[in-house]
Amino acid sequence: MARVSGKQDVEQDLARLGLSIRAQRKALGMTQEALADAAGVDRAHMGKIERGERNVTLLNLARIAGALQLRPSEMLAAAGL
Amino acid sequence: MARVSGKQDVEQDLARLGLSIRAQRKALGMTQEALADAAGVDRAHMGKIERGERNVTLLNLARIAGALQLRPSEMLAAAGL
């Protein structure tokens, strides 16, 4: 039987994704507010995603990736996921 | 300004992901129920994800990918995302 991700794994995944989003955003010289607006994501929610505090949905993942000029799969791969 | 995904794009993304999950599951000879159980996802919810009717979260994406022996980024790439 395949291993099911535990709560801790998932928290780590979200933290990694948040750090990767932040790094990519800074590489593009964008502020967090500019990224939130470009992605159509609420600014407070964007901050929580970057801090790994929110279980991001595919909808928002696709929006954020698009605003960072990445494919969703590339964004996850950049985060080591 | 980067293009923000519209509702229709997202519905298409979810549909593609669902079809890809189903194809990968069948390639492994798993039933939908077995996949749901292995991933720790509610069976009814799993059916909706495969039909592209649910905005899947990274938590569930990682669980389903793990049960399909894929990395989350690989699962999205296989769906063309």
Backbone of each chain as nested JSON, in Angstrom:
{
  "chains": [
    {"id": "A", "residues": [
      {"number": 1, "name": "MET", "atoms": {"N": [0.851, -1.21, 0.0], "CA": [0.0, 0.0, 0.0], "C": [0.878, 1.248, 0.0]}},
      {"number": 2, "name": "ALA", "atoms": {"N": [0.53, 2.195, -0.841], "CA": [1.326, 3.436, -0.914], "C": [1.219, 4.211, 0.401]}},
      {"number": 3, "name": "ARG", "atoms": {"N": [2.262, 4.944, 0.699], "CA": [2.292, 5.74, 1.913], "C": [1.371, 6.952, 1.73]}},
      {"number": 4, "name": "VAL", "atoms": {"N": [0.568, 7.225, 2.736], "CA": [-0.307, 8.401, 2.701], "C": [0.406, 9.525, 3.458]}},
      {"number": 5, "name": "SER", "atoms": {"N": [0.409, 10.698, 2.843], "CA": [1.08, 11.836, 3.48], "C": [0.429, 12.152, 4.817]}},
      {"number": 6, "name": "GLY", "atoms": {"N": [1.252, 12.343, 5.827], "CA": [0.741, 12.734, 7.141], "C": [0.605, 14.24, 7.227]}},
      {"number": 7, "name": "LYS", "atoms": {"N": [0.083, 14.703, 8.361], "CA": [-0.149, 16.138, 8.551], "C": [1.167, 16.916, 8.467]}},
      {"number": 8, "name": "GLN", "atoms": {"N": [2.218, 16.332, 9.071], "CA": [3.503, 17.025, 9.11], "C": [4.094, 17.179, 7.701]}},
      {"number": 9, "name": "ASP", "atoms": {"N": [3.982, 16.096, 6.892], "CA": [4.47, 16.143, 5.509], "C": [3.789, 17.278, 4.753]}},
      {"number": 10, "name": "VAL", "atoms": {"N": [2.482, 17.376, 4.959], "CA": [1.715, 18.365, 4.213], "C": [2.092, 19.77, 4.64]}},
      {"number": 11, "name": "GLU", "atoms": {"N": [2.274, 19.961, 5.936], "CA": [2.69, 21.285, 6.411], "C": [4.034, 21.653, 5.796]}},
      {"number": 12, "name": "GLN", "atoms": {"N": [4.908, 20.656, 5.684], "CA": [6.221, 20.893, 5.079], "C": [6.069, 21.213, 3.589]}},
      {"number": 13, "name": "ASP", "atoms": {"N": [5.177, 20.499, 2.919], "CA": [4.929, 20.759, 1.5], "C": [4.445, 22.196, 1.302]}},
      {"number": 14, "name": "LEU", "atoms": {"N": [3.512, 22.623, 2.143], "CA": [2.953, 23.975, 2.009], "C": [4.019, 25.02, 2.295]}},
      {"number": 15, "name": "ALA", "atoms": {"N": [4.87, 24.752, 3.287], "CA": [5.95, 25.683, 3.615], "C": [6.93, 25.794, 2.453]}},
      {"number": 16, "name": "ARG", "atoms": {"N": [7.276, 24.66, 1.856], "CA": [8.185, 24.657, 0.707], "C": [7.605, 25.423, -0.474]}},
      {"number": 17, "name": "LEU", "atoms": {"N": [6.33, 25.179, -0.726], "CA": [5.68, 25.867, -1.843], "C": [5.674, 27.37, -1.598]}},
      {"number": 18, "name": "GLY", "atoms": {"N": [5.369, 27.77, -0.375], "CA": [5.341, 29.197, -0.049], "C": [6.695, 29.85, -0.254]}},
      {"number": 19, "name": "LEU", "atoms": {"N": [7.745, 29.178, 0.193], "CA": [9.098, 29.726, 0.034], "C": [9.467, 29.83, -1.443]}},
      {"number": 20, "name": "SER", "atoms": {"N": [9.041, 28.837, -2.212], "CA": [9.34, 28.826, -3.637], "C": [8.59, 29.949, -4.363]}},
      {"number": 21, "name": "ILE", "atoms": {"N": [7.342, 30.162, -3.994], "CA": [6.556, 31.252, -4.584], "C": [7.235, 32.592, -4.271]}},
      {"number": 22, "name": "ARG", "atoms": {"N": [7.635, 32.754, -3.022], "CA": [8.284, 33.998, -2.601], "C": [9.581, 34.23, -3.395]}},
      {"number": 23, "name": "ALA", "atoms": {"N": [10.386, 33.162, -3.535], "CA": [11.664, 33.291, -4.251], "C": [11.419, 33.662, -5.717]}},
      {"number": 24, "name": "GLN", "atoms": {"N": [10.437, 33.019, -6.331], "CA": [10.14, 33.291, -7.735], "C": [9.604, 34.715, -7.903]}},
      {"number": 25, "name": "ARG", "atoms": {"N": [8.751, 35.131, -6.974], "CA": [8.203, 36.486, -7.011], "C": [9.326, 37.515, -6.919]}},
      {"number": 26, "name": "LYS", "atoms": {"N": [10.25, 37.31, -5.979], "CA": [11.348, 38.262, -5.8], "C": [12.271, 38.26, -7.016]}},
      {"number": 27, "name": "ALA", "atoms": {"N": [12.453, 37.075, -7.621], "CA": [13.301, 36.996, -8.818], "C": [12.706, 37.843, -9.942]}},
      {"number": 28, "name": "LEU", "atoms": {"N": [11.376, 37.997, -9.921], "CA": [10.708, 38.813, -10.934], "C": [10.579, 40.27, -10.483]}},
      {"number": 29, "name": "GLY", "atoms": {"N": [11.074, 40.56, -9.28], "CA": [11.003, 41.934, -8.769], "C": [9.603, 42.401, -8.437]}},
      {"number": 30, "name": "MET", "atoms": {"N": [8.72, 41.433, -8.063], "CA": [7.334, 41.791, -7.742], "C": [7.159, 41.9, -6.234]}},
      {"number": 31, "name": "THR", "atoms": {"N": [6.292, 42.818, -5.811], "CA": [5.897, 42.842, -4.399], "C": [4.833, 41.772, -4.191]}},
      {"number": 32, "name": "GLN", "atoms": {"N": [4.612, 41.423, -2.927], "CA": [3.577, 40.432, -2.631], "C": [2.199, 40.959, -3.061]}},
      {"number": 33, "name": "GLU", "atoms": {"N": [1.992, 42.239, -2.894], "CA": [0.711, 42.855, -3.281], "C": [0.511, 42.772, -4.796]}},
      {"number": 34, "name": "ALA", "atoms": {"N": [1.585, 43.04, -5.536], "CA": [1.491, 42.997, -6.998], "C": [1.184, 41.574, -7.469]}},
      {"number": 35, "name": "LEU", "atoms": {"N": [1.818, 40.592, -6.816], "CA": [1.549, 39.196, -7.187], "C": [0.099, 38.827, -6.881]}},
      {"number": 36, "name": "ALA", "atoms": {"N": [-0.361, 39.218, -5.699], "CA": [-1.748, 38.918, -5.321], "C": [-2.707, 39.516, -6.343]}},
      {"number": 37, "name": "ASP", "atoms": {"N": [-2.476, 40.77, -6.709], "CA": [-3.364, 41.441, -7.657], "C": [-3.29, 40.792, -9.038]}},
      {"number": 38, "name": "ALA", "atoms": {"N": [-2.063, 40.446, -9.483], "CA": [-1.902, 39.826, -10.803], "C": [-2.576, 38.458, -10.846]}},
      {"number": 39, "name": "ALA", "atoms": {"N": [-2.532, 37.753, -9.723], "CA": [-3.106, 36.405, -9.66], "C": [-4.602, 36.427, -9.348]}},
      {"number": 40, "name": "GLY", "atoms": {"N": [-5.096, 37.584, -8.922], "CA": [-6.51, 37.66, -8.541], "C": [-6.788, 36.941, -7.236]}},
      {"number": 41, "name": "VAL", "atoms": {"N": [-5.773, 36.924, -6.366], "CA": [-5.903, 36.287, -5.053], "C": [-5.932, 37.393, -3.99]}},
      {"number": 42, "name": "ASP", "atoms": {"N": [-6.785, 37.251, -3.004], "CA": [-6.864, 38.218, -1.905], "C": [-5.471, 38.418, -1.292]}},
      {"number": 43, "name": "ARG", "atoms": {"N": [-5.101, 39.683, -1.019], "CA": [-3.749, 39.979, -0.534], "C": [-3.413, 39.282, 0.786]}},
      {"number": 44, "name": "ALA", "atoms": {"N": [-4.358, 39.248, 1.704], "CA": [-4.096, 38.597, 2.996], "C": [-3.912, 37.088, 2.789]}},
      {"number": 45, "name": "HIS", "atoms": {"N": [-4.716, 36.535, 1.882], "CA": [-4.623, 35.106, 1.58], "C": [-3.26, 34.798, 0.941]}},
      {"number": 46, "name": "MET", "atoms": {"N": [-2.793, 35.682, 0.066], "CA": [-1.493, 35.502, -0.598], "C": [-0.383, 35.429, 0.451]}},
      {"number": 47, "name": "GLY", "atoms": {"N": [-0.448, 36.307, 1.451], "CA": [0.561, 36.295, 2.514], "C": [0.567, 34.968, 3.253]}},
      {"number": 48, "name": "LYS", "atoms": {"N": [-0.633, 34.445, 3.515], "CA": [-0.734, 33.158, 4.222], "C": [-0.212, 32.012, 3.359]}},
      {"number": 49, "name": "ILE", "atoms": {"N": [-0.448, 32.086, 2.066], "CA": [0.075, 31.048, 1.155], "C": [1.605, 31.097, 1.163]}},
      {"number": 50, "name": "GLU", "atoms": {"N": [2.171, 32.29, 1.083], "CA": [3.652, 32.407, 1.085], "C": [4.247, 31.917, 2.404]}},
      {"number": 51, "name": "ARG", "atoms": {"N": [3.502, 32.045, 3.484], "CA": [4.013, 31.57, 4.78], "C": [3.656, 30.101, 5.024]}},
      {"number": 52, "name": "GLY", "atoms": {"N": [3.043, 29.468, 4.043], "CA": [2.712, 28.047, 4.172], "C": [1.581, 27.785, 5.148]}},
      {"number": 53, "name": "GLU", "atoms": {"N": [0.746, 28.801, 5.359], "CA": [-0.323, 28.678, 6.358], "C": [-1.671, 28.321, 5.747]}},
      {"number": 54, "name": "ARG", "atoms": {"N": [-1.702, 28.152, 4.415], "CA": [-2.97, 27.814, 3.779], "C": [-2.803, 26.64, 2.828]}},
      {"number": 55, "name": "ASN", "atoms": {"N": [-3.782, 25.745, 2.843], "CA": [-3.818, 24.599, 1.953], "C": [-4.33, 25.074, 0.598]}},
      {"number": 56, "name": "VAL", "atoms": {"N": [-3.404, 25.513, -0.238], "CA": [-3.763, 26.156, -1.507], "C": [-4.516, 25.205, -2.441]}},
      {"number": 57, "name": "THR", "atoms": {"N": [-5.459, 25.746, -3.179], "CA": [-6.237, 24.939, -4.125], "C": [-5.593, 25.002, -5.512]}},
      {"number": 58, "name": "LEU", "atoms": {"N": [-5.983, 24.044, -6.36], "CA": [-5.446, 24.042, -7.731], "C": [-5.821, 25.34, -8.447]}},
      {"number": 59, "name": "LEU", "atoms": {"N": [-7.017, 25.853, -8.163], "CA": [-7.439, 27.13, -8.754], "C": [-6.415, 28.227, -8.451]}},
      {"number": 60, "name": "ASN", "atoms": {"N": [-6.096, 28.409, -7.177], "CA": [-5.155, 29.47, -6.82], "C": [-3.727, 29.144, -7.243]}},
      {"number": 61, "name": "LEU", "atoms": {"N": [-3.378, 27.867, -7.198], "CA": [-2.055, 27.436, -7.664], "C": [-1.874, 27.838, -9.135]}},
      {"number": 62, "name": "ALA", "atoms": {"N": [-2.887, 27.587, -9.944], "CA": [-2.815, 27.907, -11.377], "C": [-2.748, 29.418, -11.587]}},
      {"number": 63, "name": "ARG", "atoms": {"N": [-3.504, 30.163, -10.793], "CA": [-3.504, 31.622, -10.925], "C": [-2.147, 32.204, -10.549]}},
      {"number": 64, "name": "ILE", "atoms": {"N": [-1.593, 31.719, -9.414], "CA": [-0.302, 32.235, -8.947], "C": [0.802, 31.844, -9.933]}},
      {"number": 65, "name": "ALA", "atoms": {"N": [0.77, 30.591, -10.385], "CA": [1.775, 30.145, -11.359], "C": [1.716, 31.02, -12.607]}},
      {"number": 66, "name": "GLY", "atoms": {"N": [0.517, 31.293, -13.095], "CA": [0.37, 32.121, -14.29], "C": [0.969, 33.504, -14.099]}},
      {"number": 67, "name": "ALA", "atoms": {"N": [0.724, 34.083, -12.923], "CA": [1.252, 35.422, -12.628], "C": [2.773, 35.397, -12.489]}},
      {"number": 68, "name": "LEU", "atoms": {"N": [3.333, 34.223, -12.187], "CA": [4.792, 34.07, -12.065], "C": [5.407, 33.497, -13.348]}},
      {"number": 69, "name": "GLN", "atoms": {"N": [4.591, 33.432, -14.391], "CA": [5.063, 32.955, -15.693], "C": [5.587, 31.517, -15.634]}},
      {"number": 70, "name": "LEU", "atoms": {"N": [4.919, 30.705, -14.833], "CA": [5.272, 29.288, -14.713], "C": [4.039, 28.44, -14.974]}},
      {"number": 71, "name": "ARG", "atoms": {"N": [4.265, 27.182, -15.352], "CA": [3.16, 26.227, -15.391], "C": [2.982, 25.72, -13.956]}},
      {"number": 72, "name": "PRO", "atoms": {"N": [1.761, 25.303, -13.571], "CA": [1.558, 24.789, -12.212], "C": [2.529, 23.654, -11.867]}},
      {"number": 73, "name": "SER", "atoms": {"N": [2.762, 22.747, -12.818], "CA": [3.694, 21.633, -12.557], "C": [5.106, 22.155, -12.318]}},
      {"number": 74, "name": "GLU", "atoms": {"N": [5.508, 23.193, -13.039], "CA": [6.839, 23.779, -12.852], "C": [6.945, 24.428, -11.473]}},
      {"number": 75, "name": "MET", "atoms": {"N": [5.852, 25.059, -11.039], "CA": [5.877, 25.714, -9.733], "C": [6.059, 24.665, -8.635]}},
      {"number": 76, "name": "LEU", "atoms": {"N": [5.362, 23.542, -8.74], "CA": [5.52, 22.48, -7.736], "C": [6.912, 21.861, -7.821]}},
      {"number": 77, "name": "ALA", "atoms": {"N": [7.4, 21.652, -9.04], "CA": [8.73, 21.052, -9.187], "C": [9.797, 21.969, -8.585]}},
      {"number": 78, "name": "ALA", "atoms": {"N": [9.628, 23.292, -8.77], "CA": [10.59, 24.252, -8.215], "C": [10.585, 24.193, -6.687]}},
      {"number": 79, "name": "ALA", "atoms": {"N": [9.459, 23.776, -6.118], "CA": [9.335, 23.659, -4.662], "C": [9.755, 22.264, -4.185]}},
      {"number": 80, "name": "GLY", "atoms": {"N": [10.211, 21.434, -5.118], "CA": [10.648, 20.083, -4.747], "C": [9.5, 19.122, -4.498]}},
      {"number": 81, "name": "LEU", "atoms": {"N": [8.318, 19.475, -5.015], "CA": [7.131, 18.62, -4.793], "C": [6.795, 17.791, -6.04]}}
    ]},
    {"id": "B", "residues": [
      {"number": 1, "name": "MET", "atoms": {"N": [1.213, 42.829, -17.776], "CA": [0.597, 42.078, -16.663], "C": [0.289, 40.646, -17.115]}},
      {"number": 2, "name": "ALA", "atoms": {"N": [0.626, 39.695, -16.28], "CA": [0.389, 38.292, -16.616], "C": [-1.119, 38.023, -16.702]}},
      {"number": 3, "name": "ARG", "atoms": {"N": [-1.448, 37.07, -17.536], "CA": [-2.85, 36.696, -17.694], "C": [-3.312, 35.931, -16.455]}},
      {"number": 4, "name": "VAL", "atoms": {"N": [-4.486, 36.279, -15.976], "CA": [-5.061, 35.551, -14.836], "C": [-6.026, 34.508, -15.4]}},
      {"number": 5, "name": "SER", "atoms": {"N": [-5.93, 33.3, -14.87], "CA": [-6.797, 32.223, -15.346], "C": [-8.256, 32.57, -15.085]}},
      {"number": 6, "name": "GLY", "atoms": {"N": [-9.098, 32.364, -16.071], "CA": [-10.524, 32.573, -15.889], "C": [-11.198, 31.311, -15.384]}},
      {"number": 7, "name": "LYS", "atoms": {"N": [-12.493, 31.421, -15.123], "CA": [-13.252, 30.299, -14.573], "C": [-13.217, 29.09, -15.515]}},
      {"number": 8, "name": "GLN", "atoms": {"N": [-13.337, 29.393, -16.828], "CA": [-13.392, 28.323, -17.812], "C": [-12.053, 27.562, -17.877]}},
      {"number": 9, "name": "ASP", "atoms": {"N": [-10.937, 28.338, -17.811], "CA": [-9.613, 27.71, -17.818], "C": [-9.485, 26.753, -16.653]}},
      {"number": 10, "name": "VAL", "atoms": {"N": [-9.948, 27.199, -15.494], "CA": [-9.798, 26.403, -14.283], "C": [-10.645, 25.144, -14.364]}},
      {"number": 11, "name": "GLU", "atoms": {"N": [-11.852, 25.285, -14.876], "CA": [-12.7, 24.095, -15.019], "C": [-12.025, 23.084, -15.944]}},
      {"number": 12, "name": "GLN", "atoms": {"N": [-11.381, 23.6, -16.992], "CA": [-10.682, 22.727, -17.925], "C": [-9.474, 22.069, -17.24]}},
      {"number": 13, "name": "ASP", "atoms": {"N": [-8.761, 22.856, -16.415], "CA": [-7.624, 22.31, -15.666], "C": [-8.079, 21.172, -14.755]}},
      {"number": 14, "name": "LEU", "atoms": {"N": [-9.189, 21.394, -14.056], "CA": [-9.684, 20.368, -13.131], "C": [-10.131, 19.13, -13.894]}},
      {"number": 15, "name": "ALA", "atoms": {"N": [-10.754, 19.326, -15.051], "CA": [-11.197, 18.194, -15.862], "C": [-9.995, 17.387, -16.361]}},
      {"number": 16, "name": "ARG", "atoms": {"N": [-8.954, 18.101, -16.803], "CA": [-7.744, 17.426, -17.286], "C": [-7.072, 16.64, -16.172]}},
      {"number": 17, "name": "LEU", "atoms": {"N": [-6.997, 17.256, -14.999], "CA": [-6.371, 16.572, -13.868], "C": [-7.157, 15.315, -13.512]}},
      {"number": 18, "name": "GLY", "atoms": {"N": [-8.476, 15.419, -13.503], "CA": [-9.311, 14.269, -13.172], "C": [-9.113, 13.122, -14.148]}},
      {"number": 19, "name": "LEU", "atoms": {"N": [-9.061, 13.455, -15.438], "CA": [-8.868, 12.422, -16.463], "C": [-7.495, 11.767, -16.301]}},
      {"number": 20, "name": "SER", "atoms": {"N": [-6.512, 12.572, -15.956], "CA": [-5.154, 12.066, -15.796], "C": [-5.056, 11.151, -14.57]}},
      {"number": 21, "name": "ILE", "atoms": {"N": [-5.714, 11.55, -13.484], "CA": [-5.737, 10.712, -12.274], "C": [-6.389, 9.364, -12.61]}},
      {"number": 22, "name": "ARG", "atoms": {"N": [-7.512, 9.438, -13.32], "CA": [-8.23, 8.195, -13.685], "C": [-7.349, 7.289, -14.548]}},
      {"number": 23, "name": "ALA", "atoms": {"N": [-6.673, 7.879, -15.537], "CA": [-5.827, 7.086, -16.437], "C": [-4.686, 6.424, -15.658]}},
      {"number": 24, "name": "GLN", "atoms": {"N": [-4.062, 7.2, -14.769], "CA": [-2.949, 6.665, -13.979], "C": [-3.439, 5.557, -13.034]}},
      {"number": 25, "name": "ARG", "atoms": {"N": [-4.599, 5.783, -12.431], "CA": [-5.188, 4.779, -11.531], "C": [-5.45, 3.478, -12.286]}},
      {"number": 26, "name": "LYS", "atoms": {"N": [-6.038, 3.585, -13.477], "CA": [-6.351, 2.377, -14.258], "C": [-5.079, 1.676, -14.71]}},
      {"number": 27, "name": "ALA", "atoms": {"N": [-4.047, 2.484, -15.028], "CA": [-2.76, 1.898, -15.445], "C": [-2.176, 1.043, -14.326]}},
      {"number": 28, "name": "LEU", "atoms": {"N": [-2.504, 1.412, -13.08], "CA": [-2.019, 0.65, -11.925], "C": [-3.002, -0.449, -11.521]}},
      {"number": 29, "name": "GLY", "atoms": {"N": [-4.115, -0.551, -12.259], "CA": [-5.108, -1.582, -11.96], "C": [-5.852, -1.357, -10.658]}},
      {"number": 30, "name": "MET", "atoms": {"N": [-5.999, -0.106, -10.258], "CA": [-6.694, 0.207, -9.003], "C": [-8.138, 0.619, -9.289]}},
      {"number": 31, "name": "THR", "atoms": {"N": [-9.036, 0.253, -8.377], "CA": [-10.392, 0.783, -8.45], "C": [-10.379, 2.192, -7.854]}},
      {"number": 32, "name": "GLN", "atoms": {"N": [-11.431, 2.94, -8.135], "CA": [-11.53, 4.289, -7.574], "C": [-11.598, 4.224, -6.044]}},
      {"number": 33, "name": "GLU", "atoms": {"N": [-12.277, 3.203, -5.542], "CA": [-12.405, 3.052, -4.09], "C": [-11.044, 2.757, -3.455]}},
      {"number": 34, "name": "ALA", "atoms": {"N": [-10.263, 1.901, -4.129], "CA": [-8.936, 1.561, -3.597], "C": [-8.04, 2.798, -3.577]}},
      {"number": 35, "name": "LEU", "atoms": {"N": [-8.132, 3.611, -4.628], "CA": [-7.324, 4.836, -4.676], "C": [-7.745, 5.791, -3.558]}},
      {"number": 36, "name": "ALA", "atoms": {"N": [-9.059, 5.957, -3.399], "CA": [-9.556, 6.852, -2.345], "C": [-9.038, 6.396, -0.983]}},
      {"number": 37, "name": "ASP", "atoms": {"N": [-9.126, 5.093, -0.737], "CA": [-8.695, 4.559, 0.558], "C": [-7.184, 4.72, 0.741]}},
      {"number": 38, "name": "ALA", "atoms": {"N": [-6.416, 4.443, -0.329], "CA": [-4.956, 4.551, -0.231], "C": [-4.529, 5.999, 0.003]}},
      {"number": 39, "name": "ALA", "atoms": {"N": [-5.279, 6.925, -0.596], "CA": [-4.934, 8.34, -0.476], "C": [-5.515, 8.971, 0.786]}},
      {"number": 40, "name": "GLY", "atoms": {"N": [-6.442, 8.257, 1.425], "CA": [-7.086, 8.823, 2.613], "C": [-8.061, 9.932, 2.257]}},
      {"number": 41, "name": "VAL", "atoms": {"N": [-8.659, 9.807, 1.064], "CA": [-9.633, 10.798, 0.593], "C": [-11.009, 10.13, 0.598]}},
      {"number": 42, "name": "ASP", "atoms": {"N": [-12.004, 10.872, 1.016], "CA": [-13.374, 10.356, 1.031], "C": [-13.745, 9.832, -0.363]}},
      {"number": 43, "name": "ARG", "atoms": {"N": [-14.408, 8.663, -0.416], "CA": [-14.691, 8.029, -1.72], "C": [-15.553, 8.888, -2.64]}},
      {"number": 44, "name": "ALA", "atoms": {"N": [-16.555, 9.544, -2.071], "CA": [-17.434, 10.395, -2.895], "C": [-16.643, 11.587, -3.428]}},
      {"number": 45, "name": "HIS", "atoms": {"N": [-15.759, 12.124, -2.577], "CA": [-14.927, 13.259, -2.977], "C": [-13.976, 12.84, -4.095]}},
      {"number": 46, "name": "MET", "atoms": {"N": [-13.426, 11.63, -3.99], "CA": [-12.509, 11.113, -5.018], "C": [-13.216, 11.054, -6.371]}},
      {"number": 47, "name": "GLY", "atoms": {"N": [-14.457, 10.598, -6.372], "CA": [-15.224, 10.527, -7.617], "C": [-15.395, 11.909, -8.231]}},
      {"number": 48, "name": "LYS", "atoms": {"N": [-15.664, 12.891, -7.377], "CA": [-15.849, 14.269, -7.87], "C": [-14.538, 14.834, -8.403]}},
      {"number": 49, "name": "ILE", "atoms": {"N": [-13.427, 14.497, -7.758], "CA": [-12.121, 14.954, -8.254], "C": [-11.851, 14.341, -9.625]}},
      {"number": 50, "name": "GLU", "atoms": {"N": [-12.118, 13.039, -9.776], "CA": [-11.874, 12.392, -11.085], "C": [-12.767, 12.97, -12.179]}},
      {"number": 51, "name": "ARG", "atoms": {"N": [-13.936, 13.451, -11.797], "CA": [-14.836, 14.057, -12.792], "C": [-14.567, 15.558, -12.952]}},
      {"number": 52, "name": "GLY", "atoms": {"N": [-13.564, 16.06, -12.281], "CA": [-13.214, 17.477, -12.42], "C": [-14.217, 18.407, -11.776]}},
      {"number": 53, "name": "GLU", "atoms": {"N": [-14.952, 17.88, -10.804], "CA": [-16.018, 18.676, -10.181], "C": [-15.583, 19.336, -8.875]}},
      {"number": 54, "name": "ARG", "atoms": {"N": [-14.34, 19.109, -8.472], "CA": [-13.871, 19.706, -7.21], "C": [-12.536, 20.4, -7.397]}},
      {"number": 55, "name": "ASN", "atoms": {"N": [-12.407, 21.558, -6.772], "CA": [-11.168, 22.332, -6.791], "C": [-10.224, 21.71, -5.767]}},
      {"number": 56, "name": "VAL", "atoms": {"N": [-9.444, 20.748, -6.215], "CA": [-8.606, 19.938, -5.324], "C": [-7.542, 20.797, -4.623]}},
      {"number": 57, "name": "THR", "atoms": {"N": [-7.263, 20.479, -3.377], "CA": [-6.25, 21.213, -2.608], "C": [-4.892, 20.525, -2.745]}},
      {"number": 58, "name": "LEU", "atoms": {"N": [-3.844, 21.253, -2.404], "CA": [-2.497, 20.663, -2.463], "C": [-2.408, 19.455, -1.534]}},
      {"number": 59, "name": "LEU", "atoms": {"N": [-3.083, 19.537, -0.394], "CA": [-3.105, 18.401, 0.538], "C": [-3.6, 17.138, -0.163]}},
      {"number": 60, "name": "ASN", "atoms": {"N": [-4.757, 17.232, -0.802], "CA": [-5.301, 16.048, -1.465], "C": [-4.522, 15.672, -2.725]}},
      {"number": 61, "name": "LEU", "atoms": {"N": [-4.008, 16.685, -3.419], "CA": [-3.17, 16.434, -4.601], "C": [-1.962, 15.587, -4.201]}},
      {"number": 62, "name": "ALA", "atoms": {"N": [-1.324, 15.954, -3.094], "CA": [-0.133, 15.234, -2.629], "C": [-0.499, 13.817, -2.189]}},
      {"number": 63, "name": "ARG", "atoms": {"N": [-1.654, 13.68, -1.526], "CA": [-2.084, 12.343, -1.082], "C": [-2.379, 11.432, -2.269]}},
      {"number": 64, "name": "ILE", "atoms": {"N": [-3.105, 11.985, -3.255], "CA": [-3.478, 11.179, -4.424], "C": [-2.226, 10.832, -5.23]}},
      {"number": 65, "name": "ALA", "atoms": {"N": [-1.348, 11.817, -5.417], "CA": [-0.108, 11.557, -6.156], "C": [0.681, 10.445, -5.466]}},
      {"number": 66, "name": "GLY", "atoms": {"N": [0.788, 10.525, -4.144], "CA": [1.533, 9.508, -3.403], "C": [0.954, 8.119, -3.616]}},
      {"number": 67, "name": "ALA", "atoms": {"N": [-0.377, 8.023, -3.609], "CA": [-1.041, 6.735, -3.799], "C": [-0.866, 6.224, -5.226]}},
      {"number": 68, "name": "LEU", "atoms": {"N": [-0.585, 7.136, -6.153], "CA": [-0.362, 6.757, -7.557], "C": [1.132, 6.66, -7.879]}},
      {"number": 69, "name": "GLN", "atoms": {"N": [1.963, 6.723, -6.836], "CA": [3.413, 6.6, -6.998], "C": [3.994, 7.686, -7.902]}},
      {"number": 70, "name": "LEU", "atoms": {"N": [3.447, 8.885, -7.763], "CA": [3.935, 10.034, -8.528], "C": [4.252, 11.176, -7.572]}},
      {"number": 71, "name": "ARG", "atoms": {"N": [5.113, 12.09, -8.01], "CA": [5.284, 13.335, -7.278], "C": [4.14, 14.261, -7.703]}},
      {"number": 72, "name": "PRO", "atoms": {"N": [3.71, 15.184, -6.832], "CA": [2.632, 16.102, -7.218], "C": [2.937, 16.85, -8.526]}},
      {"number": 73, "name": "SER", "atoms": {"N": [4.18, 17.284, -8.698], "CA": [4.546, 17.993, -9.943], "C": [4.403, 17.077, -11.157]}},
      {"number": 74, "name": "GLU", "atoms": {"N": [4.74, 15.795, -10.983], "CA": [4.61, 14.843, -12.089], "C": [3.135, 14.622, -12.436]}},
      {"number": 75, "name": "MET", "atoms": {"N": [2.294, 14.585, -11.396], "CA": [0.87, 14.378, -11.638], "C": [0.296, 15.547, -12.445]}},
      {"number": 76, "name": "LEU", "atoms": {"N": [0.687, 16.773, -12.103], "CA": [0.21, 17.938, -12.859], "C": [0.784, 17.935, -14.272]}},
      {"number": 77, "name": "ALA", "atoms": {"N": [2.061, 17.594, -14.393], "CA": [2.684, 17.576, -15.724], "C": [1.996, 16.543, -16.615]}},
      {"number": 78, "name": "ALA", "atoms": {"N": [1.637, 15.387, -16.036], "CA": [0.953, 14.334, -16.804], "C": [-0.415, 14.818, -17.295]}},
      {"number": 79, "name": "ALA", "atoms": {"N": [-0.984, 15.781, -16.56], "CA": [-2.292, 16.342, -16.944], "C": [-2.118, 17.541, -17.875]}},
      {"number": 80, "name": "GLY", "atoms": {"N": [-0.858, 17.849, -18.223], "CA": [-0.595, 18.977, -19.114], "C": [-0.698, 20.327, -18.43]}},
      {"number": 81, "name": "LEU", "atoms": {"N": [-0.603, 20.301, -17.091], "CA": [-0.716, 21.553, -16.324], "C": [0.661, 22.053, -15.862]}}
    ]}
  ]
}
